Amino acid sequence: MPRPLVLLIAWLLSPLSPSGEPVLKPGARVAVVGDSITEQKLYSRFIEDYLLACMSHLDVRVIQLGWGGERAPGFADRMENDLFPFRPDVVTTCYGMNDGQYRAYEPSIGAAYEKSMRDIVGRLKARGATVAVGSPGAVDTHTFRNRTTPAIYNENLSKLRDIARAIAADEGMPFANVHDAMRDAMSKAKPALGETYDVCGPDGFHPQANGHLVMAMAFIRALGLDGQIALLTADLGGEASASAGHKVLSWKDGKLEVESRRYPFCFSGDGKSPASTRSILPFIPFNAELNRFTLVVKGLKTPKARVAWGDSAQSFTREALETGINLAAEFPGNPFSEPFRKVDELVGKKQSFETAMIKEVITRFRTAKNLLGDDAEAKAAIEKLTARLLAKNEAMHREARDAVAPVRHTIAITQEG
């Protein structure tokens, strides 16, 4: 199928924003902005991993612009210089943690946050960008010890959440409820793994990989992505089929060989460590909502069947297989784990470059411009340097995107009595 037609079909099937327009059109440029939590380059990396590998058909481009210690007014001040040269189509924002000032809520806190957030969203909207307005996250009920209690500061952050939600509604933008997603995950994980299992970080507000996965989930939800990565159907008495992004190579004697250009999101680490993405999975609906790599088996003549995928195998009832099982959830270690890790490594390398590019070079151009005044030659030189940096960043993006190579994998189905 010609690429322009593929992109048109992808656009028509894209999820919709509150305004009725697709949030992510094919080829969209996405910017992830926020404070030091964004600069940790974890939830931003997970978002980019997801868009590159799981939603590869959209051919989306991502940049990360986190800045430690920043509040919404700080980004409003640097946005034109630091963000606009990237020409974003979609921007995710995550401010409020520092805006709350680590004390009990007062109306002046909300007013300052709202003023800057409305400025940010309004200016981006005027440029034609969609803003996924993120609430602040939450603080950990056990580890947070910064000037006030977790309960008092979470109440403050919930007020800022409500302001962010209202801004999104007023401007017709999607809203990412990071705050409630983190508190809900925390309320479920701690009873199971212990109060010391931090969801919002060992310092109470800089999450580890577990909390960042929750944050990424909230933003991916806000982007409207439906989470159906694959639908593979195998009829033991007939044919096999695969959804877009996947191709059936062979189907014989219970063995389904598939080539996939869309990956499931893959998780790693200790199942009980907050430093891992795997540990938080039982307490959030990431797989069910956003990571459905579904296998449907028809024509079974026995009560159950054994499914082997990669190096693992499990038995499932006929009813479960006829309804469809989520391979991504059932087989955490699978044929995509290593290819996904390589993509994530390249994304991490690219995002580290972005932090240095923005903080150490591009943002400093503002000072140079002020010092040089109306020097047209200097202005042209700065623009050229900015273009060269963005070109290098683009090359790193292409390297990560091209690492999402087709994966051939085999699913073996054996009927069991």
C-alpha positions as CSV (number, residue, x, y, z in Angstrom):
1,M,0.0,0.0,0.0
2,P,1.5,3.4,-0.9
3,R,2.8,5.3,2.2
4,P,0.6,8.4,1.8
5,L,-2.5,6.1,1.8
6,V,-1.2,4.3,4.9
7,L,-0.7,7.7,6.7
8,L,-4.2,8.8,5.7
9,I,-5.8,5.6,7.1
10,A,-3.8,6.0,10.3
11,W,-4.9,9.6,10.6
12,L,-8.6,8.6,10.1
13,L,-8.3,5.9,12.8
14,S,-6.4,8.1,15.3
15,P,-7.8,8.7,18.7
16,L,-9.7,12.0,19.2
17,S,-9.1,14.9,21.5
18,P,-12.0,16.7,23.3
19,S,-12.3,19.0,20.2
20,G,-13.0,15.9,18.0
21,E,-9.6,16.1,16.2
22,P,-7.1,13.3,16.3
23,V,-4.5,13.9,19.1
24,L,-1.7,12.2,17.3
25,K,-1.7,12.5,13.6
26,P,0.9,10.5,11.6
27,G,4.3,12.3,11.7
28,A,3.3,14.4,14.7
29,R,6.0,16.1,16.7
30,V,5.6,15.6,20.5
31,A,7.3,17.6,23.2
32,V,7.4,16.3,26.8
33,V,8.0,19.2,29.2
34,G,8.1,19.6,33.0
35,D,10.3,20.0,36.0
36,S,13.0,17.7,37.5
37,I,10.7,14.7,37.5
38,T,10.6,15.1,33.7
39,E,14.3,15.7,33.6
40,Q,14.8,12.3,35.2
41,K,14.1,11.0,31.7
42,L,12.0,8.0,32.8
43,Y,8.3,8.7,32.1
44,S,9.3,10.8,29.1
45,R,11.4,7.8,27.9
46,F,8.5,5.4,28.5
47,I,6.2,7.7,26.5
48,E,8.7,7.8,23.6
49,D,9.3,4.0,23.8
50,Y,5.6,3.5,23.5
51,L,5.1,5.9,20.6
52,L,8.1,4.5,18.7
53,A,7.7,0.8,19.2
54,C,4.0,0.2,20.1
55,M,2.6,2.9,17.8
56,S,5.3,2.7,15.1
57,H,2.6,3.1,12.4
58,L,2.2,6.8,13.5
59,D,5.9,7.7,12.9
60,V,5.9,10.2,15.7
61,R,8.9,12.3,16.8
62,V,9.4,13.1,20.5
63,I,11.6,15.6,22.4
64,Q,12.1,15.9,26.1
65,L,12.5,19.4,27.8
66,G,12.6,18.7,31.5
67,W,14.2,21.2,33.8
68,G,15.1,20.6,37.5
69,G,13.4,22.9,40.0
70,E,11.2,24.5,37.4
71,R,7.7,25.9,38.0
72,A,5.1,26.8,35.4
73,P,6.3,30.5,35.2
74,G,9.8,29.3,34.4
75,F,8.7,27.3,31.4
76,A,6.3,30.1,30.2
77,D,9.4,32.3,30.2
78,R,11.6,30.0,28.2
79,M,9.0,28.3,26.0
80,E,9.4,30.5,23.0
81,N,13.2,30.1,22.9
82,D,13.5,26.5,24.0
83,L,10.4,24.8,22.6
84,F,9.2,26.7,19.5
85,P,12.2,25.8,17.3
86,F,11.1,22.2,17.5
87,R,7.7,23.1,16.0
88,P,5.6,20.8,18.3
89,D,2.2,19.5,17.3
90,V,1.5,18.0,20.7
91,V,2.9,19.1,24.0
92,T,2.5,17.3,27.4
93,T,3.0,19.5,30.5
94,C,3.7,18.3,34.0
95,Y,4.0,21.2,36.5
96,G,2.7,21.8,40.0
97,M,5.1,19.8,42.2
98,N,7.3,22.8,42.8
99,D,4.5,25.4,42.2
100,G,2.8,24.0,45.4
101,Q,5.9,25.3,47.4
102,Y,5.9,22.3,49.6
103,R,3.4,23.7,52.1
104,A,-0.3,23.8,52.7
105,Y,-2.4,25.1,49.9
106,E,-3.3,28.8,49.7
107,P,-5.3,30.6,47.0
108,S,-2.2,32.6,46.0
109,I,-0.5,29.3,45.1
110,G,-3.3,28.3,42.9
111,A,-3.6,31.7,41.3
112,A,0.1,31.8,40.3
113,Y,0.0,28.3,38.9
114,E,-3.2,29.0,37.0
115,K,-1.9,32.2,35.5
116,S,1.2,30.6,34.0
117,M,-0.5,27.4,32.9
118,R,-3.2,29.4,31.1
119,D,-0.5,31.4,29.4
120,I,1.4,28.2,28.4
121,V,-1.7,26.5,27.0
122,G,-3.1,29.6,25.3
123,R,0.2,30.4,23.5
124,L,0.6,26.8,22.3
125,K,-3.0,26.7,21.2
126,A,-2.5,29.9,19.2
127,R,0.3,28.1,17.4
128,G,-1.9,25.2,16.5
129,A,-0.5,22.7,19.1
130,T,-2.6,20.3,21.2
131,V,-1.6,20.4,24.9
132,A,-2.1,17.3,27.0
133,V,-2.4,19.3,30.2
134,G,-0.9,17.2,33.0
135,S,-1.7,17.5,36.7
136,P,1.2,17.4,39.1
137,G,2.0,13.9,40.5
138,A,1.7,13.0,44.1
139,V,4.0,12.6,47.1
140,D,4.7,9.3,48.8
141,T,2.8,8.6,52.0
142,H,5.8,7.0,53.6
143,T,9.0,8.7,52.3
144,F,7.9,12.3,51.8
145,R,9.4,14.5,54.6
146,N,9.7,17.9,52.9
147,R,8.5,20.7,55.2
148,T,5.0,19.3,55.7
149,T,3.1,16.0,55.8
150,P,2.2,13.8,52.8
151,A,-1.5,14.3,53.5
152,I,-1.2,18.1,53.5
153,Y,0.9,18.3,50.4
154,N,-1.2,15.8,48.5
155,E,-4.2,18.0,49.3
156,N,-2.3,21.0,47.9
157,L,-1.4,19.0,44.7
158,S,-5.0,17.9,44.3
159,K,-6.1,21.6,44.2
160,L,-3.5,22.2,41.4
161,R,-4.9,19.0,39.7
162,D,-8.3,20.6,39.6
163,I,-7.0,23.8,38.2
164,A,-5.1,21.9,35.4
165,R,-8.3,19.9,34.7
166,A,-10.3,23.1,34.4
167,I,-7.8,24.7,32.1
168,A,-7.9,21.7,29.8
169,A,-11.7,21.8,29.7
170,D,-11.8,25.5,29.0
171,E,-9.3,25.2,26.2
172,G,-10.7,22.0,24.7
173,M,-7.5,20.1,25.5
174,P,-6.9,16.6,26.8
175,F,-6.2,16.2,30.5
176,A,-3.7,13.8,32.0
177,N,-4.6,13.0,35.6
178,V,-1.2,12.0,36.9
179,H,-2.1,12.8,40.5
180,D,-4.9,10.4,40.9
181,A,-3.2,7.7,38.9
182,M,-0.2,7.8,41.3
183,R,-2.3,7.9,44.4
184,D,-4.4,5.0,43.2
185,A,-1.4,2.9,42.4
186,M,0.2,3.7,45.8
187,S,-2.9,2.8,47.7
188,K,-2.9,-0.7,46.0
189,A,0.8,-1.4,46.0
190,K,1.7,-0.6,49.5
191,P,-0.7,-3.0,51.2
192,A,0.8,-5.8,49.0
193,L,4.5,-4.9,49.0
194,G,4.8,-2.9,52.2
195,E,4.6,0.7,53.3
196,T,8.3,1.2,52.4
197,Y,7.6,0.3,48.8
198,D,7.8,3.9,47.5
199,V,5.7,4.8,44.5
200,C,6.6,8.5,44.5
201,G,10.3,8.0,45.1
202,P,12.7,7.5,48.0
203,D,12.6,11.3,48.6
204,G,8.9,11.3,48.4
205,F,8.4,13.1,45.1
206,H,11.0,11.9,42.5
207,P,9.6,8.5,41.5
208,Q,11.7,5.5,40.5
209,A,10.8,3.5,37.4
210,N,7.6,2.2,39.0
211,G,6.1,5.6,39.5
212,H,7.3,6.9,36.2
213,L,5.4,4.0,34.4
214,V,2.3,5.2,36.2
215,M,3.0,8.8,35.0
216,A,3.6,7.6,31.4
217,M,0.3,5.6,31.6
218,A,-1.6,8.8,32.5
219,F,-0.2,10.8,29.6
220,I,-0.7,8.0,27.1
221,R,-4.3,7.7,28.2
222,A,-4.6,11.5,27.6
223,L,-3.3,11.1,24.1
224,G,-6.3,8.8,23.5
225,L,-4.4,5.8,22.3
226,D,-6.6,2.7,22.5
227,G,-3.9,0.2,23.4
228,Q,-4.8,-2.5,20.8
229,I,-1.2,-3.4,19.7
230,A,-2.0,-6.7,18.0
231,L,-4.9,-9.0,17.3
232,L,-3.8,-12.5,16.2
233,T,-6.4,-15.1,15.4
234,A,-5.6,-18.7,14.8
235,D,-8.3,-21.2,13.9
236,L,-7.2,-24.8,14.4
237,G,-9.6,-25.9,11.8
238,G,-9.0,-23.1,9.3
239,E,-6.9,-19.9,8.7
240,A,-5.0,-17.5,10.8
241,S,-5.1,-13.7,10.5
242,A,-3.3,-10.6,12.0
243,S,-4.2,-7.0,12.5
244,A,-2.4,-4.1,10.9
245,G,1.3,-3.9,11.8
246,H,1.6,-7.7,11.8
247,K,1.8,-10.4,9.0
248,V,1.1,-14.1,9.2
249,L,4.0,-15.9,7.7
250,S,2.8,-19.4,8.2
251,W,0.1,-21.4,10.1
252,K,0.5,-25.1,10.3
253,D,0.2,-27.9,12.8
254,G,-0.6,-25.5,15.6
255,K,2.4,-23.2,14.9
256,L,1.8,-19.6,14.0
257,E,4.7,-17.7,12.6
258,V,4.2,-13.9,12.6
259,E,6.3,-10.9,11.6
260,S,5.4,-7.8,13.7
261,R,6.3,-4.2,13.1
262,R,4.4,-3.1,16.2
263,Y,5.9,-4.2,19.6
264,P,4.2,-4.8,22.9
265,F,5.5,-2.6,25.7
266,C,8.1,-4.7,27.6
267,F,8.9,-4.5,31.3
268,S,12.0,-5.3,33.3
269,G,13.4,-5.6,36.8
270,D,12.7,-7.2,40.1
271,G,9.0,-7.9,40.8
272,K,9.2,-6.2,44.2
273,S,11.6,-3.3,43.6
274,P,10.4,0.2,43.0
275,A,13.3,0.6,40.7
276,S,11.6,-1.8,38.2
277,T,8.6,-1.3,35.9
278,R,7.5,-4.9,36.5
279,S,6.8,-4.4,40.2
280,I,3.9,-1.9,39.7
281,L,2.1,-3.8,37.0
282,P,-0.3,-5.8,39.3
283,F,-1.6,-2.5,40.6
284,I,-2.2,-0.5,37.4
285,P,-4.2,-1.3,34.3
286,F,-1.4,-0.6,31.9
287,N,-1.5,-3.9,30.1
288,A,-5.3,-4.1,30.0
289,E,-5.8,-0.5,28.7
290,L,-2.7,0.2,26.7
291,N,-0.8,-2.9,25.9
292,R,-3.1,-5.5,24.4
293,F,-1.2,-8.0,22.3
294,T,-4.1,-10.4,21.9
295,L,-4.1,-14.0,20.7
296,V,-7.5,-15.6,19.9
297,V,-7.6,-19.4,19.3
298,K,-10.6,-21.0,17.7
299,G,-11.5,-24.6,16.9
300,L,-10.1,-26.2,20.1
301,K,-11.5,-29.7,20.7
302,T,-10.0,-30.0,24.2
303,P,-10.8,-28.1,27.5
304,K,-7.5,-26.3,27.4
305,A,-4.3,-25.7,25.4
306,R,-0.7,-25.0,26.0
307,V,0.7,-21.8,24.4
308,A,4.4,-21.4,24.0
309,W,5.9,-18.0,23.1
310,G,9.6,-17.4,23.1
311,D,11.2,-19.3,26.0
312,S,8.0,-19.7,28.0
313,A,4.8,-21.7,27.9
314,Q,1.5,-21.7,29.8
315,S,-1.8,-23.5,29.8
316,F,-5.1,-21.7,29.2
317,T,-8.7,-22.8,29.2
318,R,-10.5,-23.1,25.9
319,E,-12.9,-20.3,27.1
320,A,-10.0,-17.9,27.7
321,L,-8.4,-18.6,24.4
322,E,-11.6,-18.2,22.5
323,T,-12.1,-14.8,24.2
324,G,-8.5,-13.9,23.7
325,I,-5.5,-13.8,26.0
326,N,-3.1,-10.8,26.3
327,L,0.3,-12.2,25.4
328,A,2.0,-9.0,26.7
329,A,0.6,-9.6,30.2
330,E,0.9,-13.4,30.3
331,F,4.5,-13.5,28.9
332,P,6.5,-10.6,30.5
333,G,9.6,-12.1,29.0
334,N,8.9,-12.6,25.3
335,P,10.5,-12.3,21.8
336,F,10.2,-8.5,21.9
337,S,12.0,-8.0,25.2
338,E,15.5,-7.6,23.8
339,P,14.6,-5.6,20.7
340,F,12.5,-3.3,23.0
341,R,15.5,-2.9,25.4
342,K,17.7,-1.8,22.5
343,V,15.1,0.8,21.4
344,D,14.8,2.1,25.0
345,E,18.6,2.4,25.3
346,L,18.8,4.6,22.1
347,V,15.8,6.7,23.4
348,G,17.6,7.2,26.7
349,K,20.8,8.3,24.9
350,K,18.8,10.7,22.7
351,Q,16.9,12.2,25.6
352,S,20.2,12.8,27.6
353,F,21.5,14.7,24.5
354,E,18.3,16.8,24.6
355,T,18.8,17.8,28.2
356,A,22.3,19.0,27.5
357,M,21.2,20.6,24.2
358,I,18.4,22.6,25.8
359,K,19.9,23.5,29.2
360,E,23.5,24.1,28.3
361,V,23.2,25.6,24.8
362,I,19.8,26.6,23.4
363,T,18.4,28.3,26.5
364,R,21.7,30.3,26.8
365,F,21.1,31.8,23.3
366,R,18.6,34.1,25.0
367,T,21.4,35.9,26.8
368,A,23.5,36.0,23.7
369,K,20.6,37.6,21.7
370,N,20.1,40.2,24.4
371,L,23.8,41.1,24.5
372,L,24.1,41.3,20.8
373,G,20.9,43.3,20.2
374,D,20.1,43.9,16.5
375,D,23.1,42.1,15.2
376,A,21.6,40.3,12.2
377,E,24.7,38.3,11.5
378,A,24.8,37.0,15.1
379,K,21.1,36.2,15.0
380,A,21.7,34.1,11.8
381,A,24.6,32.3,13.4
382,I,22.5,31.4,16.5
383,E,19.7,30.2,14.2
384,K,22.2,28.1,12.3
385,L,23.6,26.6,15.5
386,T,20.1,25.8,16.7
387,A,19.3,24.1,13.4
388,R,22.5,22.0,13.6
389,L,21.7,20.8,17.1
390,L,18.2,19.9,16.1
391,A,19.5,18.1,13.1
392,K,21.8,16.0,15.3
393,N,18.9,15.3,17.6
394,E,16.8,14.3,14.5
395,A,19.5,11.8,13.5
396,M,19.4,10.3,16.9
397,H,15.6,10.0,16.6
398,R,16.0,8.2,13.3
399,E,18.5,5.8,14.8
400,A,16.0,4.9,17.6
401,R,13.1,4.7,15.2
402,D,15.0,2.5,12.8
403,A,15.8,0.1,15.7
404,V,12.2,-0.8,15.7
405,A,12.9,-3.5,13.2
406,P,10.3,-6.2,12.3
407,V,10.4,-9.1,14.7
408,R,9.7,-12.7,13.6
409,H,8.2,-14.8,16.3
410,T,6.4,-18.1,16.7
411,I,3.4,-19.0,18.8
412,A,2.9,-22.8,19.3
413,I,-0.5,-24.0,20.4
414,T,-0.8,-27.6,21.7
415,Q,-4.2,-29.0,22.7
416,E,-4.4,-30.6,26.1
417,G,-7.0,-32.9,27.7
